[in-house]
């Protein structure tokens, strides 16, 4: 799906009048249309053959046309690349969500006392421990579809894909489950296409990577960087990890094949960190991409279901993103006119928003995170996260600061 990843992507526009839109990337290819300066374009994909060429769609005289433009003909490419680096596909998470919801329900049913504990451990990013305590239950109830489903989820989060598929296959054989069938198909595709078999271990991370994409010296530097970034983030958020967090780094092409992510997705978090490696070495941009996903991992480890604006706002803020002043002013005007929702009304699932509304949601989340830092620096982010019951009051105050009329102060 294209919509979920469009949320993050800066709009590109044409630089000059009479820019030729061609049927291909070569200068000799047929000209389809001429584009005026400032014409917004929607990126279909960017070629990875060294030509630095975009396939785009644009409106010309009220009609949509599709063709190719060199990156040199577009404004905003640098920001586009940065946004693409931090963009995440929600594809696997959409498949995981209904299955995770089912695990909470089965824990409440109390088939076995260890099930609830295992469910809590998975939610707290301790899947290996969850799998260990489920093994006796699996011996007692070898054909129980619920316990098999939960064991598969624990194995998946622990990066034991074949074990997860085996448990899920047994669960499906015992009781058909549409949501689990969809997840089973996605994970089967991931395992079939995954070639990242090399492993390195750090203090807090288990790195699985493709040695062809990531030379071993660079992989060692990545493990060190992950530990360093986690320490920085954990000191602010107050999280910890009792098990190593799995990080998977692949070439961009392999990442797209295994995750099913959209073309411009650069990373995602599904209990494991997935990164598409697009640099020669460990650049500042790659560290920022890792930090973005680490914030999601860190917040998840706290065991609270955080609102989406806080998750995405902090992930952007703590990975180094800064909201441009003109975007902030635009948000304030939209808030004053009630043309964007308040923070508490953004909901948890942004995948159904239009591309423009979703882009605004991410900008709004970053604006809120910046205000959170400015207004509550003396109180401290860690104190806020340790007292989630204070979030509604803080959210109302942030609404007021962002310009929403009638928002009450605490």
C-alpha positions as CSV (number, residue, x, y, z in Angstrom):
1,X,0.0,0.0,0.0
2,X,1.2,3.5,-0.8
3,X,-0.8,5.6,1.6
4,X,0.8,4.6,4.9
5,X,4.3,5.6,3.8
6,X,3.3,8.9,2.1
7,X,2.7,10.3,5.6
8,X,6.4,10.9,6.0
9,X,7.4,12.1,2.6
10,X,8.0,15.8,1.7
11,X,6.2,16.9,-1.5
12,X,8.6,17.5,-4.4
13,X,8.0,20.2,-7.0
14,X,9.4,21.1,-10.4
15,X,12.2,23.6,-10.4
16,X,11.9,25.3,-13.8
17,X,9.2,26.2,-16.4
18,X,9.0,24.0,-19.5
19,X,10.6,21.0,-17.7
20,X,10.2,18.0,-20.0
21,X,8.4,15.0,-18.6
22,X,9.7,12.0,-20.6
23,X,8.7,8.4,-21.2
24,X,12.0,7.2,-19.7
25,X,15.1,8.4,-18.0
26,X,17.2,9.0,-21.0
27,X,17.4,12.5,-22.5
28,X,16.5,11.0,-25.9
29,X,13.2,9.5,-24.6
30,X,9.9,10.9,-25.9
31,X,8.6,14.0,-24.2
32,X,5.1,13.4,-22.7
33,X,4.4,16.8,-21.3
34,X,6.0,20.1,-20.2
35,X,5.8,21.0,-16.5
36,X,5.6,24.5,-15.1
37,X,7.8,25.6,-12.2
38,X,6.3,24.7,-8.9
39,X,4.2,21.8,-10.2
40,X,3.8,19.3,-7.3
41,X,4.7,15.7,-8.2
42,X,3.8,12.4,-6.6
43,X,6.7,10.0,-6.6
44,X,5.8,6.5,-7.8
45,X,9.4,5.2,-7.3
46,X,13.0,6.2,-7.6
47,X,15.2,4.1,-9.8
48,X,18.1,2.3,-8.1
49,X,20.2,1.9,-11.3
50,X,22.4,4.9,-10.8
51,X,20.5,7.2,-13.0
52,X,19.0,9.1,-10.1
53,X,15.7,9.3,-11.9
54,X,12.2,9.4,-10.5
55,X,9.0,8.0,-11.9
56,X,6.3,10.6,-11.0
57,X,2.7,11.6,-11.6
58,X,1.6,15.2,-12.0
59,X,-1.4,17.2,-13.0
60,X,-1.2,19.0,-16.4
61,X,-4.3,21.0,-17.5
62,X,-6.4,19.1,-15.0
63,X,-5.3,15.7,-16.2
64,X,-2.9,13.2,-14.5
65,X,0.2,12.3,-16.5
66,X,2.9,9.8,-15.5
67,X,6.5,9.9,-16.6
68,X,10.2,10.3,-15.6
69,X,12.2,13.3,-14.3
70,X,15.8,13.5,-13.2
71,X,16.3,14.5,-9.5
72,X,18.1,17.6,-10.7
73,X,14.7,18.9,-12.1
74,X,13.0,18.7,-8.7
75,X,13.1,20.8,-5.5
76,X,13.0,19.1,-2.1
77,X,15.0,16.0,-3.0
78,X,17.3,16.3,0.0
79,X,14.4,16.5,2.4
80,X,12.6,13.7,0.5
81,X,15.7,11.5,1.1
82,X,15.7,12.3,4.8
83,X,12.0,11.6,5.1
84,X,12.3,8.4,3.1
85,X,15.1,7.2,5.4
86,X,12.8,7.5,8.5
87,X,9.6,6.4,6.8
88,X,8.1,3.1,8.1
89,X,5.7,0.7,6.5
90,X,2.8,-0.3,8.6
91,X,2.2,-3.4,6.5
92,X,3.6,-6.1,8.9
93,X,2.3,-4.1,11.9
94,X,-1.2,-4.1,10.4
95,X,-1.0,-7.9,10.2
96,X,0.4,-8.2,13.7
97,X,-2.2,-6.0,15.4
98,X,-5.2,-8.3,15.2
99,X,-3.2,-11.3,16.3
100,X,-1.7,-9.4,19.3
101,X,-5.3,-8.3,20.2
102,X,-6.3,-12.0,20.2
103,X,-3.4,-12.9,22.4
104,X,-4.7,-10.5,25.1
105,X,-8.1,-12.0,24.9
106,X,-6.9,-15.5,25.3
107,X,-4.8,-14.4,28.2
108,X,-7.9,-13.1,29.8
109,X,-9.7,-16.4,29.2
110,X,-7.2,-18.1,31.5
111,X,-6.7,-21.4,29.8
112,X,-3.4,-21.7,31.7
113,X,-2.0,-19.4,34.3
114,X,1.3,-19.0,32.4
115,X,-0.5,-17.6,29.3
116,X,-1.2,-14.2,30.9
117,X,2.4,-13.9,32.1
118,X,3.7,-14.9,28.6
119,X,1.4,-12.3,27.0
120,X,2.7,-9.6,29.3
121,X,6.3,-10.6,28.6
122,X,5.8,-10.3,24.8
123,X,4.2,-6.9,25.3
124,X,7.3,-5.9,27.4
125,X,9.7,-7.0,24.6
126,X,10.8,-10.2,26.5
127,X,9.8,-12.8,23.9
128,X,12.5,-15.3,24.7
129,X,11.3,-15.5,28.3
130,X,7.7,-15.8,27.1
131,X,8.6,-18.7,24.9
132,X,10.5,-20.4,27.7
133,X,7.5,-20.3,30.1
134,X,5.1,-21.4,27.4
135,X,7.0,-24.6,26.6
136,X,5.5,-26.6,29.6
137,X,2.0,-25.4,28.6
138,X,2.6,-26.6,25.0
139,X,3.3,-30.1,26.4
140,X,0.1,-30.0,28.4
141,X,-2.0,-28.6,25.6
142,X,-0.2,-29.6,22.4
143,X,-3.2,-28.9,20.2
144,X,-4.5,-25.8,21.8
145,X,-4.7,-23.2,19.0
146,X,-4.5,-20.2,21.4
147,X,-1.4,-21.3,23.1
148,X,0.2,-22.2,19.8
149,X,-0.7,-18.8,18.4
150,X,0.9,-17.1,21.4
151,X,4.0,-19.3,21.2
152,X,4.4,-18.4,17.6
153,X,4.2,-14.7,18.3
154,X,6.9,-15.1,21.0
155,X,9.1,-17.0,18.6
156,X,8.5,-14.3,15.9
157,X,9.5,-11.5,18.2
158,X,12.5,-13.5,19.3
159,X,13.5,-13.7,15.6
160,X,12.9,-17.5,15.3
161,X,10.9,-17.3,12.1
162,X,10.8,-21.0,11.4
163,X,9.7,-21.9,14.9
164,X,7.0,-19.2,14.7
165,X,5.7,-20.6,11.4
166,X,5.7,-24.1,12.8
167,X,3.6,-23.1,15.8
168,X,1.2,-21.0,13.7
169,X,0.8,-23.8,11.2
170,X,-0.3,-26.1,14.0
171,X,-2.6,-23.4,15.4
172,X,-4.2,-23.0,12.0
173,X,-4.6,-26.7,11.6
174,X,-6.4,-26.8,14.9
175,X,-8.7,-23.8,14.3
176,X,-8.9,-21.6,11.2
177,X,-8.0,-18.0,11.9
178,X,-8.2,-15.4,9.1
179,X,-6.0,-12.8,10.9
180,X,-3.3,-15.5,11.7
181,X,-3.5,-16.7,8.1
182,X,-2.6,-13.3,6.8
183,X,0.3,-13.0,9.3
184,X,1.5,-16.5,8.4
185,X,1.6,-15.6,4.7
186,X,3.6,-12.4,5.4
187,X,6.1,-14.1,7.7
188,X,6.5,-17.0,5.2
189,X,7.4,-14.4,2.5
190,X,9.9,-12.7,4.9
191,X,11.6,-16.0,5.6
192,X,11.7,-17.1,2.0
193,X,13.4,-13.8,0.9
194,X,15.7,-13.2,3.8
195,X,19.4,-13.6,3.2
196,X,20.7,-11.8,6.3
197,X,22.3,-14.7,8.1
198,X,25.4,-13.1,9.6
199,X,25.1,-12.2,13.3
200,X,26.8,-10.0,15.9
201,X,25.9,-9.4,19.5
202,X,26.3,-6.3,21.6
203,X,25.4,-5.4,25.1
204,X,21.7,-4.9,24.3
205,X,21.4,-5.9,20.6
206,X,21.5,-8.9,18.4
207,X,22.3,-7.7,14.9
208,X,21.4,-9.9,11.9
209,X,22.8,-8.6,8.6
210,X,23.9,-9.3,5.1
211,X,27.6,-9.3,4.9
212,X,27.5,-8.3,1.2
213,X,25.6,-5.1,2.2
214,X,27.3,-4.5,5.6
215,X,31.0,-5.4,5.8
216,X,31.9,-6.9,9.2
217,X,33.8,-3.8,10.4
218,X,30.8,-1.6,9.6
219,X,28.5,-4.2,11.3
220,X,30.6,-3.9,14.5
221,X,30.3,-0.1,14.3
222,X,26.6,-0.5,13.9
223,X,26.3,-2.6,17.1
224,X,28.3,-0.1,19.0
225,X,26.2,2.8,17.6
226,X,23.0,1.0,18.6
227,X,24.2,0.5,22.1
228,X,25.3,4.2,22.3
229,X,22.0,5.5,20.9
230,X,20.0,3.3,23.2
231,X,21.9,4.6,26.2
232,X,21.1,8.2,25.2
233,X,17.5,7.5,24.6
234,X,17.1,5.3,27.7
235,X,18.6,8.1,29.9
236,X,15.9,10.4,28.7
237,X,12.9,8.0,28.6
238,X,13.9,5.7,31.5
239,X,13.5,2.4,29.7
240,X,15.5,-0.7,29.9
241,X,15.8,-4.0,28.0
242,X,16.0,-7.3,29.7
243,X,16.6,-9.2,26.5
244,X,18.7,-8.2,23.5
245,X,16.7,-6.3,20.9
246,X,16.9,-7.8,17.4
247,X,18.0,-5.4,14.7
248,X,18.0,-6.6,11.1
249,X,19.9,-4.7,8.5
250,X,19.6,-5.5,4.8
251,X,20.1,-4.0,1.4
252,X,17.3,-1.8,0.3
253,X,16.1,-4.3,-2.2
254,X,16.2,-7.2,0.3
255,X,14.4,-5.1,2.9
256,X,11.6,-4.3,0.5
257,X,11.3,-8.0,-0.5
258,X,11.2,-9.4,3.0
259,X,9.0,-6.7,4.7
260,X,6.7,-6.0,1.8
261,X,7.3,-2.3,2.6
262,X,6.6,0.5,0.1
263,X,9.4,1.6,-2.2
264,X,10.5,4.5,-0.1
265,X,10.3,2.9,3.4
266,X,13.6,3.0,5.1
267,X,12.8,1.3,8.5
268,X,10.2,-0.2,10.7
269,X,9.7,-1.6,14.1
270,X,7.5,-4.7,14.8
271,X,9.2,-5.9,18.0
272,X,12.3,-6.1,15.9
273,X,14.1,-3.2,14.2
274,X,14.3,-3.4,10.4
275,X,16.7,-1.1,8.6
276,X,17.3,-0.7,4.9
277,X,21.0,0.1,4.5
278,X,21.5,2.8,1.8
279,X,24.9,4.2,2.8
280,X,28.4,3.1,2.3
281,X,29.3,3.6,5.9
282,X,27.7,4.5,9.2
283,X,26.5,8.1,8.4
284,X,24.7,10.5,10.6
285,X,21.5,9.8,8.6
286,X,21.8,6.1,9.3
287,X,22.3,6.8,13.0
288,X,19.2,9.0,12.9
289,X,17.2,6.2,11.3
290,X,18.3,3.7,13.9
291,X,17.5,6.2,16.7
292,X,14.0,6.7,15.3
293,X,13.2,3.0,15.6
294,X,15.0,2.7,19.0
295,X,12.6,5.3,20.4
296,X,9.7,3.0,19.4
297,X,11.4,0.1,21.0
298,X,12.2,2.0,24.2
299,X,8.7,3.3,24.6
300,X,7.3,-0.2,24.0
301,X,9.6,-1.6,26.7
302,X,7.9,0.7,29.2
303,X,4.8,-1.5,28.8
304,X,2.2,1.3,28.3
305,X,0.1,1.9,25.2
306,X,1.2,5.4,24.3
307,X,-0.8,7.7,22.1
308,X,0.4,7.8,18.5
309,X,1.3,11.5,18.7
310,X,3.7,10.9,21.5
311,X,5.2,7.8,19.9
312,X,5.8,9.5,16.5
313,X,6.6,12.9,18.0
314,X,9.3,11.6,20.3
315,X,10.7,9.3,17.6
316,X,11.2,12.3,15.3
317,X,12.4,14.7,18.0
318,X,14.9,12.2,19.5
319,X,16.3,11.2,16.2
320,X,17.2,14.8,15.4
321,X,14.3,16.1,13.4
322,X,13.4,19.8,13.7
323,X,10.2,21.3,12.5
324,X,10.7,24.3,10.2
325,X,9.3,27.6,11.5
326,X,7.1,28.0,8.5
327,X,5.5,24.6,9.0
328,X,4.9,25.5,12.7
329,X,3.1,28.7,11.7
330,X,1.0,26.8,9.2
331,X,0.0,24.3,11.9
332,X,-0.9,27.1,14.2
333,X,-3.2,28.7,11.6
334,X,-4.8,25.4,10.9
335,X,-5.4,24.7,14.6
336,X,-6.9,28.2,15.1
337,X,-9.4,27.4,12.3
338,X,-10.0,23.9,13.6
339,X,-8.8,22.4,10.3
340,X,-6.6,19.8,12.0
341,X,-7.6,17.5,15.0
342,X,-6.3,18.0,18.5
343,X,-3.6,15.7,19.7
344,X,-6.1,13.5,21.7
345,X,-8.2,13.0,18.6
346,X,-5.4,11.8,16.3
347,X,-6.1,8.2,17.3
348,X,-3.7,5.3,17.1
349,X,-4.1,4.2,13.4
350,X,-3.1,6.9,10.9
351,X,-3.0,4.5,7.9
352,X,-6.6,5.5,6.9
353,X,-5.8,9.2,6.7
354,X,-5.3,10.8,3.3
355,X,-1.6,11.5,2.4
356,X,-1.9,15.2,3.2
357,X,-3.8,14.8,6.5
358,X,-1.3,12.1,7.6
359,X,1.7,14.4,6.7
360,X,0.0,17.1,8.9
361,X,-0.4,14.5,11.7
362,X,3.3,13.8,11.8
363,X,4.2,17.5,11.7
364,X,1.7,18.1,14.5
365,X,3.2,15.2,16.5
366,X,6.7,16.7,16.1
367,X,5.4,20.2,17.0
368,X,3.8,18.7,20.2
369,X,7.1,16.9,21.1
370,X,9.0,20.1,20.7
371,X,6.5,21.9,23.0
372,X,6.7,19.1,25.4
373,X,10.5,19.5,25.7
374,X,10.2,23.3,26.0
375,X,7.4,23.4,28.5
376,X,8.2,20.5,30.7
377,X,12.0,20.5,30.7
378,X,12.1,21.2,34.5
379,X,9.7,18.3,35.1
380,X,11.5,15.9,32.9
381,X,10.4,13.5,30.1
382,X,11.1,10.5,32.3
383,X,8.8,11.8,35.0
384,X,6.0,12.3,32.5
385,X,6.4,8.7,31.2
386,X,6.6,7.3,34.7
387,X,3.2,9.0,35.4
388,X,1.1,8.3,32.3
389,X,-2.0,9.3,34.2
390,X,-0.8,12.9,33.8
391,X,-0.8,12.7,30.0
392,X,-4.4,13.9,29.4
393,X,-3.7,17.1,31.3
394,X,-0.4,17.6,29.6
395,X,-2.0,16.9,26.2
396,X,-4.7,19.6,26.9
397,X,-1.9,22.1,27.7
398,X,0.0,21.2,24.5
399,X,-3.2,21.7,22.5
400,X,-3.5,25.2,23.9
401,X,0.1,26.0,23.1
402,X,-0.3,24.7,19.6
403,X,-3.1,27.1,19.0
404,X,-6.3,25.1,19.3
405,X,-9.1,27.5,20.5
406,X,-10.9,26.5,23.7
407,X,-8.2,24.1,24.8
408,X,-8.1,24.2,28.6
409,X,-4.9,24.7,30.5
410,X,-4.1,22.3,33.4
